Amino acid sequence: MFEPTSSFKENLQSLPSTDDIEKLDLLNAEGDVVASIENQPGKQGSLAVYQHLLATFGQLNAAAATHGMLVFAEHTEDARNRPGAHPNIDRLFDIQEGAEPMEMRLVKQ
């Protein structure tokens, strides 16, 4: 696991490529897909972070959420100040605050 910096752009440079990924699905305890992060402009940074969280933690739990907020760097504070503007960071807040952990599944292209 790498040590995140205070710059999201720098952190992204430390994460593996998402070129071969179509999307990442998030699943609830019943195994239902409740959200997806598509590999498309505007979401590729989130996809890279969540792929890293899956590889590092195996699921989206409180420890993964805390690390993810560090990786999102300056965007985390923006998400705190503007709820709803960054739904993939809002999800990390929810998990850190006690929401049930989620499984994650990569869908390759």
C-alpha positions as CSV (number, residue, x, y, z in Angstrom):
1,M,0.0,0.0,0.0
2,F,1.4,3.4,-0.9
3,E,1.3,6.5,1.4
4,P,-1.1,9.0,-0.2
5,T,0.0,12.6,-0.6
6,S,-2.1,15.7,-0.3
7,S,-2.6,15.8,-4.1
8,F,-5.2,13.7,-5.8
9,K,-3.3,14.1,-9.1
10,E,-0.1,12.8,-7.6
11,N,-1.9,9.9,-5.9
12,L,-3.5,8.8,-9.2
13,Q,0.0,8.5,-10.7
14,S,0.8,5.9,-8.1
15,L,-2.3,3.7,-8.9
16,P,-2.5,1.0,-11.5
17,S,-4.0,1.7,-14.9
18,T,-7.8,1.1,-15.4
19,D,-7.5,0.7,-19.2
20,D,-8.7,-2.9,-19.2
21,I,-11.6,-2.3,-16.8
22,E,-15.2,-1.7,-18.0
23,K,-16.5,-0.9,-14.5
24,L,-16.4,-1.7,-10.8
25,D,-19.6,-2.9,-9.2
26,L,-20.4,-2.4,-5.5
27,L,-22.5,-5.1,-3.9
28,N,-24.5,-5.2,-0.7
29,A,-24.5,-8.0,1.9
30,E,-27.1,-9.9,-0.2
31,G,-24.8,-9.8,-3.3
32,D,-27.0,-7.3,-5.2
33,V,-25.2,-4.6,-7.3
34,V,-26.2,-1.3,-5.7
35,A,-23.8,1.0,-7.6
36,S,-21.2,0.9,-10.4
37,I,-18.3,3.1,-11.3
38,E,-18.0,3.1,-15.1
39,N,-14.7,3.6,-16.9
40,Q,-15.6,6.9,-18.5
41,P,-14.4,10.5,-18.4
42,G,-15.1,12.1,-15.0
43,K,-15.2,8.7,-13.2
44,Q,-11.8,7.2,-14.1
45,G,-10.1,8.7,-11.0
46,S,-12.8,7.2,-8.7
47,L,-12.4,3.9,-10.6
48,A,-8.7,3.9,-10.0
49,V,-9.1,4.6,-6.3
50,Y,-11.8,1.9,-5.8
51,Q,-9.7,-0.6,-7.8
52,H,-6.8,0.2,-5.4
53,L,-9.1,-0.3,-2.4
54,L,-10.3,-3.6,-3.7
55,A,-6.7,-4.8,-4.3
56,T,-5.5,-3.6,-0.9
57,F,-8.4,-4.3,1.4
58,G,-10.5,-6.9,-0.4
59,Q,-13.8,-5.1,0.4
60,L,-15.1,-1.6,1.1
61,N,-14.9,-1.5,4.9
62,A,-14.1,1.3,7.4
63,A,-10.3,0.9,7.0
64,A,-10.6,1.0,3.2
65,A,-12.9,4.0,3.4
66,T,-10.4,5.9,5.6
67,H,-7.6,5.1,3.2
68,G,-9.7,6.1,0.2
69,M,-10.4,9.5,1.7
70,L,-6.7,10.1,2.0
71,V,-6.2,9.0,-1.6
72,F,-8.9,11.4,-2.8
73,A,-6.9,14.1,-1.0
74,E,-8.3,17.6,-1.6
75,H,-11.5,16.2,-3.1
76,T,-12.4,14.7,0.3
77,E,-12.7,18.2,1.9
78,D,-14.7,19.4,-1.1
79,A,-17.1,16.5,-0.7
80,R,-17.5,17.3,3.0
81,N,-18.4,20.9,2.1
82,R,-20.7,19.9,-0.8
83,P,-22.6,16.7,0.0
84,G,-23.8,15.0,-3.2
85,A,-21.2,16.6,-5.4
86,H,-18.8,13.6,-5.1
87,P,-21.0,10.5,-4.6
88,N,-18.1,8.1,-4.6
89,I,-16.5,10.0,-1.7
90,D,-19.9,10.3,0.0
91,R,-20.0,6.5,0.0
92,L,-16.7,6.4,1.8
93,F,-18.1,8.7,4.5
94,D,-21.1,6.5,4.9
95,I,-19.0,3.3,5.3
96,Q,-16.6,5.1,7.8
97,E,-19.6,6.3,9.8
98,G,-21.0,2.7,10.2
99,A,-22.8,1.7,7.0
100,E,-22.4,-2.0,6.2
101,P,-19.2,-2.9,4.3
102,M,-19.6,-3.6,0.6
103,E,-18.1,-6.1,-1.7
104,M,-16.5,-4.9,-4.9
105,R,-16.2,-6.7,-8.3
106,L,-14.2,-5.6,-11.3
107,V,-15.7,-6.1,-14.7
108,K,-12.9,-6.4,-17.3
109,Q,-13.4,-5.2,-20.9
